[in-house]
């Protein structure tokens, strides 16, 4: 399930502790999708760049495009002095949103579902409702709204 692969440690841990940069972390996160794996010949992350000249210097803004559980996503970073810094910024933004915010939502839904299940079983009700079954559609809507 999506919730099982979400780890806020990816976002919270500094690069020095994980040994990996934001771009590598994002690529591993996206590759963690077992439901819709990418074909071996396709790049996991696809990058595009916008440029602007500000006060005589050239700035770059990177956009990362990727499929997450079969749903296409595009995340743009901020304006930076180099393409590499722009890539890193976009990757960090994607991790904060998908791992951090989505992870928090999934954890809240999981704990809410567990609380309801305990209450239902205590009342003798044999039916329990789980929000996790509609998680994929809800996650797609949240990501689309954010993009």
C-alpha positions in Angstrom: 0.0 0.0 0.0 1.0 3.6 -0.5 1.0 4.3 3.3 3.5 1.5 3.9 6.2 3.1 1.7 5.8 6.6 3.0 8.5 7.6 5.4 8.8 11.1 6.7 12.5 10.3 7.5 13.3 10.9 3.9 12.3 14.5 4.2 13.3 15.1 7.9 16.8 13.5 7.6 19.5 15.8 6.4 21.5 14.7 3.4 24.6 14.0 5.6 22.6 11.4 7.6 21.0 9.6 4.6 24.0 9.8 2.3 21.6 10.7 -0.6 20.5 13.9 -2.1 16.9 15.0 -2.8 17.0 13.9 -6.4 18.1 10.4 -5.5 15.5 10.2 -2.7 12.8 11.3 -5.1 13.8 8.7 -7.7 13.8 5.9 -5.1 10.4 7.0 -3.8 8.9 7.0 -7.3 10.5 3.7 -8.0 8.9 2.3 -4.9 5.6 2.1 -6.8 5.1 -1.7 -7.1 1.6 -1.4 -8.6 2.7 0.4 -11.8 6.4 -0.2 -12.3 8.2 1.8 -15.0 9.6 -0.1 -18.0 13.4 -0.5 -17.7 14.1 1.8 -20.7 12.1 4.8 -19.4 13.7 7.4 -17.1 12.1 7.6 -13.7 12.3 11.4 -13.5 12.0 13.6 -16.6 13.2 17.2 -16.3 12.3 20.4 -18.1 13.6 23.9 -17.4 12.4 27.4 -17.7 14.9 30.3 -17.8 14.8 34.0 -17.0 17.2 36.8 -16.9 17.1 38.7 -13.6 19.4 41.7 -13.0 21.8 40.5 -15.6 22.1 36.8 -14.4 20.4 33.7 -15.9 18.1 31.8 -13.5 16.6 28.3 -14.0 13.4 26.7 -12.7 13.2 22.9 -13.0 10.1 20.8 -13.4 10.2 17.1 -12.5 7.7 14.9 -14.3 7.0 11.4 -13.1 4.4 8.7 -12.7 3.5 7.8 -9.1 1.2 4.8 -8.9 0.3 5.2 -12.5 -0.7 8.9 -12.1 1.3 11.6 -13.9 2.7 14.4 -11.7 4.6 17.6 -12.4 6.4 19.5 -9.6 8.1 22.8 -10.3 10.8 24.3 -8.0 11.8 27.8 -7.5 14.2 30.0 -9.5 17.9 29.1 -8.9 21.3 30.1 -10.3 22.0 26.7 -11.9 20.1 23.8 -13.4 21.5 21.5 -10.7 20.2 23.7 -7.9 16.9 24.1 -9.7 16.6 20.3 -10.0 17.4 19.8 -6.3 14.8 22.5 -5.3 12.1 20.8 -7.4 13.0 17.3 -5.9 12.9 18.7 -2.4 9.5 20.3 -3.0 8.2 17.0 -4.4 9.5 15.1 -1.3 8.0 17.6 1.1 4.6 17.3 -0.6 4.4 13.6 -1.5 6.3 12.1 1.5 5.7 14.7 4.1 2.1 16.0 3.6 0.7 12.9 1.9 2.4 10.8 4.5 0.8 12.7 7.3 -2.7 12.4 5.6 -2.2 8.6 5.2 -1.1 8.2 8.8 -4.1 10.2 10.0 -6.5 8.1 7.9 -4.9 4.9 9.1 -5.2 5.8 12.7 -8.7 7.2 12.2 -9.7 3.9 10.5 -8.1 1.8 13.3 -10.0 3.9 15.9 -13.3 3.4 14.1 -12.6 -0.4 13.7 -12.1 -0.7 17.5 -15.3 1.2 18.2 -17.2 -0.8 15.7 -16.0 -4.2 17.0 -16.8 -3.0 20.6 -20.4 -2.3 19.6 -20.9 -5.7 18.0 -20.9 -4.3 14.5 -19.4 -6.8 12.0 -18.8 -4.2 9.4 -15.8 -1.8 9.4 -15.1 1.1 7.0 -11.6 1.7 5.9 -10.5 4.9 4.2 -7.4 3.2 2.8 -9.5 1.5 0.1 -10.2 4.9 -1.6 -6.7 6.2 -0.9 -5.4 6.1 -4.5 -8.2 8.3 -5.9 -8.0 10.7 -2.9 -4.2 11.0 -3.3 -4.6 11.8 -7.0 -7.1 14.5 -6.3 -4.8 16.1 -3.7 -1.8 16.0 -5.9 -3.8 17.5 -8.9 -5.1 20.3 -6.7 -1.6 21.1 -5.4 -0.1 21.2 -9.0 
